[in-house]
C-alpha cells in the first residue's frame, strides 16, 4: 500500500526507560560497571551507562548530565532485566528491558524493550546492550541478593508514533495491555471499498488531529494525502470506505515505514456533526505489525468552502484491493491486474514515492517529441506519472514520462528506465542497456540503483559476474538508512508474506501468564548465584491462539 511512514511514530527518544531500582541480583556472569545501550533501528540512539551505587546513569555521547536512569531487577546468565526512565521532549518514558547474556559474554541476545509513556503510548523495540569483559569493569556487590522470580510486566500492545502523523492512544479508558479489537467492518490494511454518498458528499480538503498532531488532508485521485503544516512531503494517506450522515469510516496508513519496515495503519469511525463541518464521536483503531495495536480519539473538520467543493461528482472510489489473478497481492488504486504479475522488487520500485496531482496522472506523452516541450517541469511529478502508467501496463506512455523525468534530473527515473529495459516492457529486453542505466544512477547514491546493480553483478545481467563488486555494493547498502527503507518495501504488498511475518513475530514474543508460586522462606543454605525459574511466567496458549486468529481474520477481511 503505497510507501509507508508517519501515522504517528513516537520516535522514542533513545534512552527509553528506567525506574528507580528494585533489588539488584547476582548472577553467574558479573555485572559490568559501564555499558552502552542502543534502542531501536537508529544506531545513533545510544546512551553510555555508568554504575552509580544502586543504578546506572545514562548519558548520550558528549553529554555531561544523565538523561536517563536504569535499575537492575535481574542479572543472570540466562535472564537480564533492567527498568528505566527518561525525561524527553515528548514527556516521561518508562521501559522494561529483557534479554539474556550471549554465550561469549559482553552483550545481550533476544533483547526487547517494552516502553510506555504517561500519555498511554506503549510498544516494543529491539535494543542492544554491550560492555567490556575486562575484569576491572565489574560492579562490586557487598551483599548479594537473590534474583527476583516475579512475573515480568504484562506484554504491551501499543501505538508507534511519528512526529508526522495522526495516531494516538485512548485517554486511558482502555487497557493498554490488551490488544484492541479490530472494528467489525474495518479494512485493516487501509483497503477501501466503495464509499456511499448518501446525504453528504465528502469535502476535498479536511484537517485531522490527534491530540496536538494535525494533518491537512487533500483529495488526490482516489484518496486523501495528509501533510503537516508548512510541509510538502506526504505523511499519511487515507481511503474512504463509508461516508454517510450517521456513519463515516475511512482507513489510513503512514507514507513510510515506522517499525521494523512496517507501516502504521488505522481505521477511523464517527458521525457527521449537525453543522456538516466536522465529525463527532471520532474514534480510531490502529495497528502496527510488530509493535502492537490500540485505539484513540480524533477530530476531523472542514470549512464551509470545502463543503461546497464536495466530491458529489466523484462517484464510487476504488482503493487498493486484492488482485483477482494473484489473490495475495494488494493492487494500488488505478493499477490493472498486470501489476500483480510483476516480481516483488519490480512492484516495490513502482510504489508511489512523491505527491502527484490527480489531473496529471493520465497526461499523454510522446517519445517522438522534444522532452522540453512538456508542461511538467517537476522531476518528481514526471517520475510518478511514469510509475502510474507502468502500473496500468501503459508501457509506451510510462517510458516517455520516465525519459522526461530523467531529462529533468530524476535519478529514480533513470533507474526505472533501466527496469523498462530489464523487463522488456514495450520494447525488446536489453540487459546491457539496463546495466548502463543502473550503473549511471548508482554514482548518485540512489538505493534502487545499488539494488539492481548488485543484481547485475551477482547474476551477470548485462555485465560479467563479479562477487567482489556485488559484495562492495551490498556492504554499503547495509549501512544506508535509505537502502533499508527500500528493502522494507519489497513484499510490503504481499498480504500472505505480511500475515506470516505478524504471526512469526507474535510466536517469538507470545503473551504470558504468571505461575502461582508458594512463598519462599530464606535459608542460609540458599545459593544466591542460582536463579529459580520454576515460578517464571509461561506462555498463555489460549490468548496466543486468540491473537493468532485475530491476525488471520484481519487479513481474511481484506477484499
C-alpha positions, 0 to 999 in steps of 0.5 A: 500500500503505497510507501509507508511512514508517519501515522504517528511514530513516537520516535522514542527518544533513545534512552527509553526507560528506567525506574528507580531500582528494585533489588539488584541480583547476582548472577553467574556472569558479573555485572559490568560497571559501564555499558552502552545501550542502543534502542531501536533501528537508529544506531545513533540512539545510544546512551553510555551507562555508568554504575552509580551505587544502586543504578546506572546513569545514562548519558548520550555521547558528549553529554555531561548530565544523565538523561536517563536512569536504569535499575537492575531487577535481574542479572543472570546468565540466562535472564537480564532485566533492567527498568528505566526512565527518561525525561524527553521532549515528548514527556516521561518514558518508562521501559522494561528491558529483557534479554539474556547474556550471549554465550561469549559474554559482553552483550545481550541476545533476544533483547526487547524493550517494552516502553510506555509513556504517561500519555498511554503510548506503549510498544516494543523495540529491539535494543542492544546492550554491550560492555567490556569483559575486562575484569576491572569493569565489574560492579562490586556487590557487598551483599548479594541478593537473590534474583527476583522470580516475579512475573515480568510486566504484562506484554504491551500492545501499543501505538508507534508514533511519528512526529508526522502523523495522526495516531494516538492512544485512548485517554486511558479508558482502555487497557493498554495491555490488551490488544484492541479489537479490530472494528467489525467492518474495518479494512485493516490494511487501509483497503477501501471499498466503495464509499456511499454518498448518501446525504453528504458528499465528502469535502476535498480538503479536511484537517485531522488531529490527534491530540496536538498532531494535525494533518491537512488532508487533500483529495488526490485521485482516489484518496486523501494525502495528509501533510503537516503544516508548512510541509510538502512531503506526504505523511499519511494517506487515507481511503474512504470506505463509508461516508454517510450522515450517521456513519463515516469510516475511512482507513489510513496508513503512514507514507513510510515505514515506522517499525521494523519496515512496517507501516502504521495503519488505522481505521477511523469511525464517527458521525457527521456533526449537525453543522456538516463541518466536522465529525463527532464521536471520532474514534480510531483503531490502529495497528502496527505489525510488530509493535502492537495495536490500540485505539484513540480519539480524533477530530476531523473538520472542514470549512464551509468552502470545502463543503461546497467543493464536495466530491458529489461528482466523484462517484464510487472510489476504488482503493487498493484491493486484492488482485483477482489473478494473484489473490495475495497481492494488494493492487494500488488504486488505478493499477490493472491486474498486470501489476500483480504479475510483476516480481516483488522488487519490480512492484516495490520500485513502482510504489508511489514515492512523491505527491502527484496531482490527480489531473496529471496522472493520465497526461499523454506523452510522446517519445517522438517529441522534444522532452522540453516541450512538456508542461511538467517541469517537476522531476518528481511529478514526471517520475510518478506519472511514469510509475502510474502508467507502468502500473496500468501496463501503459508501457509506451506512455510510462517510458516517455514520462520516465525519459522526461523525468530523467531529462529533468534530473530524476535519478529514480527515473533513470533507474526505472528506465533501466527496469523498462529495459530489464523487463522488456516492457514495450520494447525488446529486453536489453540487459546491457542497456539496463546495466548502463542505466543502473550503473549511471544512477548508482554514482548518485547514491540512489538505493534502487540503483545499488539494488539492481546493480548488485543484481547485475553483478551477482547474476551477470545481467548485462555485465560479467559476474563479479562477487567482489563488486556485488559484495562492495555494493551490498556492504554499503547498502547495509549501512544506508538508512535509505537502502533499508527503507527500500528493502522494507518495501519489497513484499510490503504488498504481499498480504500472505508474506505480511500475515506470516511475518505478524504471526512469526513475530507474535510466536517469538514474543507470545503473551504470558501468564504468571505461575502461582508460586508458594512463598519462599522462606530464606535459608542460609543454605540458599545459593544466591548465584542460582536463579529459580525459574520454576515460578517464571511466567509461561506462555498463555496458549489460549490468548496466543491462539486468540491473537493468532486468529485475530491476525488471520481474520484481519487479513481474511477481511481484506477484499 
